[in-house]
Amino acid sequence: MSLIWTLIVGGVIGAVAGAITSRDLPAGWIGNIIAGLVGSWIGQSLLGSWGPIVGGMAIVPAIIGAVILVIVVSWIFSKQKA
């Protein structure tokens, strides 16, 4: 059950990051989950674990990390299309 909860929280964090940046992630909801999980790792590595923790992820640093990840990924994909 813990893995499922972590994937759900990761998906929500990725969706929130996509909504904040107004950019779509590739791969739909799988992209949201990946962005949430990787963004959580980035955010907690850079900012530490503070604020509310849900599903093993500190929410505020996770969202900040996911926003950074979404911006970088969308920038890379926009460069490939040009």
LOPAVEX-964174 format. One record per residue: x, y, z of N, C-alpha, C, O, CB in turn; residue in three letters. Coordinates in steps of 0.05 Angstrom, whole numbers, padded with zeros to 5 digits, always signed. Glycine has a CB too. Layout:
XYZXYZXYZXYZXYZALA
...
END
This chain:
+00016-00024+00000+00000+00000+00000+00017+00025+00000+00009+00046-00011-00018+00000+00024MET
+00041+00023+00012+00058+00047+00014+00068+00056-00014+00069+00080-00019+00082+00041+00032SER
+00074+00037-00031+00083+00043-00058+00061+00057-00074+00066+00076-00088+00093+00018-00073LEU
+00037+00047-00072+00014+00059-00086+00010+00087-00076+00005+00105-00092-00011+00042-00082ILE
+00011+00091-00050+00007+00118-00038+00029+00137-00049+00023+00160-00056+00008+00117-00008TRP
+00054+00128-00050+00076+00144-00060+00072+00152-00089+00077+00175-00097+00103+00130-00056THR
+00062+00133-00105+00057+00139-00134+00034+00159-00137+00036+00176-00154+00051+00113-00149LEU
+00014+00156-00120-00009+00175-00122+00001+00203-00114-00006+00223-00128-00032+00166-00103ILE
+00016+00205-00092+00026+00232-00084+00045+00243-00105+00044+00267-00110+00040+00229-00056VAL
+00062+00226-00116+00080+00235-00138+00064+00246-00162+00072+00266-00173+00098+00212-00146GLY
+00043+00232-00169+00026+00241-00192+00013+00268-00186+00012+00285-00204+00005+00220-00198GLY
+00004+00271-00161-00009+00297-00154+00012+00319-00154+00006+00341-00164-00022+00295-00126VAL
+00035+00314-00144+00057+00334-00144+00064+00342-00172+00068+00365-00178+00081+00324-00128ILE
+00067+00322-00190+00073+00327-00218+00051+00343-00232+00057+00361-00247+00078+00301-00233GLY
+00026+00337-00225+00004+00352-00237+00003+00381-00227-00002+00399-00243-00023+00338-00231ALA
+00009+00385-00202+00010+00412-00190+00032+00428-00203+00029+00451-00210+00014+00411-00160VAL
+00056+00415-00207+00078+00429-00220+00071+00436-00249+00078+00458-00258+00103+00411-00219ALA
+00058+00418-00263+00049+00424-00290+00029+00447-00291+00030+00464-00309+00037+00400-00304GLY
+00011+00448-00271-00009+00470-00270+00005+00496-00263-00003+00517-00273-00030+00463-00249ALA
+00024+00496-00245+00038+00521-00237+00053+00532-00261+00053+00557-00265+00057+00515-00214ILE
+00066+00515-00276+00082+00525-00298+00066+00528-00324+00076+00539-00344+00105+00506-00303THR
+00042+00518-00325+00024+00519-00348+00037+00504-00372+00034+00513-00395+00018+00548-00356SER
+00051+00483-00366+00064+00467-00387+00055+00438-00384+00053+00427-00362+00095+00469-00386ARG
+00051+00425-00407+00044+00397-00407+00069+00379-00406+00089+00385-00420+00026+00390-00432ASP
+00067+00358-00391+00089+00339-00390+00085+00317-00411+00062+00309-00416+00092+00327-00362LEU
+00106+00307-00423+00103+00284-00441+00094+00260-00425+00100+00258-00401+00129+00279-00457PRO
+00080+00241-00438+00071+00216-00427+00048+00218-00407+00043+00199-00393+00094+00203-00412ALA
+00034+00240-00406+00009+00243-00391+00013+00238-00361+00031+00250-00349-00011+00224-00401GLY
-00004+00221-00350-00003+00217-00321+00022+00202-00312+00031+00205-00289-00028+00202-00312TRP
+00033+00186-00330+00059+00173-00323+00081+00194-00320+00098+00192-00303+00066+00151-00344ILE
+00080+00213-00338+00099+00236-00336+00095+00252-00311+00115+00261-00299+00096+00254-00360GLY
+00070+00255-00302+00065+00269-00277+00077+00254-00253+00089+00266-00235+00035+00272-00273ASN
+00073+00227-00253+00084+00211-00231+00114+00213-00231+00126+00217-00210+00075+00182-00234ILE
+00127+00210-00254+00156+00212-00256+00166+00239-00247+00185+00242-00232+00166+00206-00285ILE
+00152+00261-00257+00160+00288-00249+00157+00292-00220+00174+00305-00207+00144+00309-00265ALA
+00136+00281-00208+00132+00284-00179+00153+00269-00163+00163+00280-00143+00104+00273-00172GLY
+00159+00245-00171+00179+00229-00156+00207+00241-00159+00222+00245-00140+00179+00200-00166LEU
+00215+00247-00184+00242+00258-00189+00243+00287-00178+00264+00294-00166+00249+00258-00219VAL
+00222+00302-00181+00221+00329-00170+00223+00329-00140+00235+00347-00128+00196+00343-00178GLY
+00210+00309-00127+00212+00307-00098+00241+00302-00090+00251+00313-00070+00194+00284-00088SER
+00254+00284-00104+00282+00279-00098+00300+00304-00102+00317+00310-00085+00293+00256-00116TRP
+00295+00318-00124+00311+00343-00129+00305+00363-00107+00324+00375-00096+00304+00354-00157ILE
+00280+00368-00102+00273+00388-00082+00283+00382-00054+00293+00400-00040+00243+00391-00081GLY
+00281+00357-00046+00291+00350-00019+00321+00349-00018+00333+00354+00003+00280+00323-00011GLN
+00334+00344-00040+00364+00345-00041+00374+00373-00039+00393+00379-00025+00374+00332-00067SER
+00360+00392-00053+00368+00420-00052+00359+00435-00027+00373+00451-00017+00358+00434-00077LEU
+00334+00429-00018+00322+00445+00003+00318+00431+00029+00311+00444+00049+00296+00455-00007LEU
+00322+00405+00030+00318+00390+00054+00289+00381+00057+00272+00387+00040+00327+00406+00078GLY
+00284+00367+00079+00257+00358+00084+00244+00375+00106+00249+00371+00129+00257+00328+00093SER
+00227+00393+00097+00213+00410+00116+00184+00414+00106+00178+00409+00083+00227+00438+00119TRP
+00167+00422+00124+00139+00425+00117+00125+00398+00120+00136+00379+00129+00136+00435+00088GLY
+00100+00398+00111+00084+00373+00114+00096+00350+00097+00104+00355+00074+00055+00378+00106PRO
+00095+00326+00108+00106+00303+00094+00083+00283+00089+00069+00275+00107+00128+00289+00110ILE
+00078+00277+00063+00057+00258+00055+00070+00237+00037+00084+00245+00018+00033+00273+00041VAL
+00065+00212+00042+00075+00191+00025+00106+00191+00024+00117+00182+00004+00065+00194-00003GLY
+00118+00199+00046+00148+00200+00047+00160+00223+00033+00185+00224+00030+00158+00174+00036GLY
+00144+00242+00024+00155+00266+00009+00147+00291+00024+00124+00295+00031+00144+00266-00020MET
+00167+00309+00028+00161+00335+00039+00148+00352+00016+00161+00356-00004+00187+00349+00050ALA
+00124+00360+00021+00107+00371-00001+00119+00396-00013+00121+00398-00038+00079+00376+00009ILE
+00126+00416+00003+00135+00441-00008+00161+00438-00024+00162+00447-00047+00140+00462+00014VAL
+00182+00426-00013+00206+00422-00030+00201+00404-00054+00213+00408-00075+00228+00410-00013PRO
+00183+00385-00052+00177+00367-00074+00164+00383-00097+00171+00379-00120+00158+00344-00065ALA
+00145+00401-00090+00132+00417-00111+00152+00435-00124+00152+00439-00149+00109+00433-00100ILE
+00169+00448-00108+00190+00466-00120+00209+00450-00138+00215+00459-00160+00206+00479-00097ILE
+00218+00426-00130+00235+00410-00146+00221+00401-00172+00233+00400-00193+00244+00385-00131GLY
+00195+00394-00170+00180+00385-00193+00176+00408-00213+00177+00404-00237+00153+00374-00185ALA
+00172+00432-00202+00169+00456-00220+00195+00460-00235+00195+00465-00259+00162+00481-00204VAL
+00218+00458-00221+00244+00461-00234+00247+00440-00256+00255+00446-00278+00267+00458-00214ILE
+00239+00415-00250+00242+00393-00269+00224+00397-00293+00232+00393-00316+00234+00367-00256LEU
+00199+00406-00289+00180+00411-00311+00191+00433-00330+00190+00430-00354+00152+00418-00301VAL
+00202+00454-00318+00213+00476-00334+00237+00466-00351+00238+00472-00375+00222+00499-00316ILE
+00254+00451-00339+00278+00441-00353+00270+00421-00375+00279+00423-00398+00297+00427-00334VAL
+00251+00402-00369+00243+00383-00389+00228+00396-00412+00233+00390-00435+00225+00361-00376VAL
+00211+00415-00406+00196+00429-00428+00215+00446-00444+00211+00449-00468+00173+00446-00416SER
+00236+00457-00432+00256+00472-00447+00271+00454-00466+00276+00461-00489+00275+00487-00428TRP
+00279+00430-00456+00294+00411-00473+00277+00402-00496+00286+00401-00519+00302+00387-00456ILE
+00251+00396-00491+00233+00387-00513+00228+00409-00533+00224+00404-00557+00207+00376-00502PHE
+00226+00434-00524+00222+00456-00542+00247+00461-00560+00244+00469-00583+00215+00482-00527SER
+00270+00456-00550+00295+00458-00565+00296+00436-00587+00306+00441-00609+00319+00457-00547LYS
+00286+00412-00580+00287+00390-00600+00268+00395-00623+00273+00386-00645+00281+00364-00586GLN
+00246+00409-00618+00226+00414-00639+00235+00436-00658+00227+00437-00681+00200+00422-00627LYS
+00253+00453-00648+00262+00476-00665+00282+00468-00685+00291+00485-00701+00273+00498-00648ALA
END
